[in-house]
Structures are given as structure tokens and as C-alpha cells.
Amino acid sequence: MDPRYVHIDAGVTTQDIALVDRDVTARLLNWGLGAYVRPVGACVDILLRLAGETRAGGAHAVEMWWNGRHLITAVSGTAPGVLRDTTGLHPGLVRVAALSDGWGVCAGRSGTLTWFSHRTHEHQPALRVPRPPTPVLHTARVPEAEAFSPAVPRC
């Protein structure tokens, strides 16, 4: 299976987030990952809203990679200061951590890139379906004379 990738430019208004959610949903359904529409959509929504809290202009993007076993989603554009509040980790990131198998944050030139991943191999249908054994087309026939005669050594 070839790896799959999508890049979606994203805004942080309510209407833009709804459009991104539709794009993410359509892509996941196209890839056969319908079971991940809700958790991935919720995480993307949370991270884009965090990006909106920064009031930072500039580009925001959602990227998804799927290699058949792992679905990795990244949202760029959040400012590092919004990821923590006075009590520690931002509540939105706590939710992302609960909805995903793993997550992380990387600092970049245009802000912060926040990613999360899901293992998908458990939910994928088998690519190869076992076939029943091929029926025997004919049976071996042994001539009657050889079948009942004692073995005589040849010199």
C-alpha cells in the first residue's frame, strides 16, 4: 500500500474550522478510516481553536499521513504560550492526549506544530482473504497388476 498524505490550509474562524472538519472527514472516509472520523475531527477542532486563541495571523495548516498502520495528523500555527496555562498543560491538549495514541509538540519557524497519532492496523480489513483448498481434479490410477503383485527386485 502506498502511503497517503493530505495538506489542508486552515483558518481559525468557526466557518473555516467547519470546512476543515468536512475535508478531514471526507479524506478519512475515502481512505477507509471511518472509525477515526470522530477522534481525529475532535482533535483537529481543538488544535485549530487553540491556534485561534493565539490571535496570530499567518498560515495554519492541517496535514495527515497514513501508511496503513499509523495515521498521523499535525496542526501548525499555535503559539507556544497557549499550550500551557497557569495550572500546567492546556485542557485542550489533555483532551487530545485522551483521544489519541500519542501526541507531541514541535517548535517551528511559523509557530508550533502539534501532532497526534492513531494506530490503525487493528481496524483494517485483511488485504488477502484465504481461499478454500482447491478440489482434486483427478485421482491417481494404479494399474491392477502392479497394485497386487509382490515387489520383485530387478537385477
Secondary structure, 3 states (H helix, E strand, C coil): CCCEEEEEEECCCHHHHHHHHHHHHHHHHHCCCHHHHHHHHHHHHHHHHHHHHCCCCCCEEEEEEECCCEEEEEEEEECHHHHEECCEECHHHHHHHHHCCEEEEEEECCEEEEEEEEECHHHCCCCCCCCCCCCCCCCCCCCHHHHHCCCCCCC
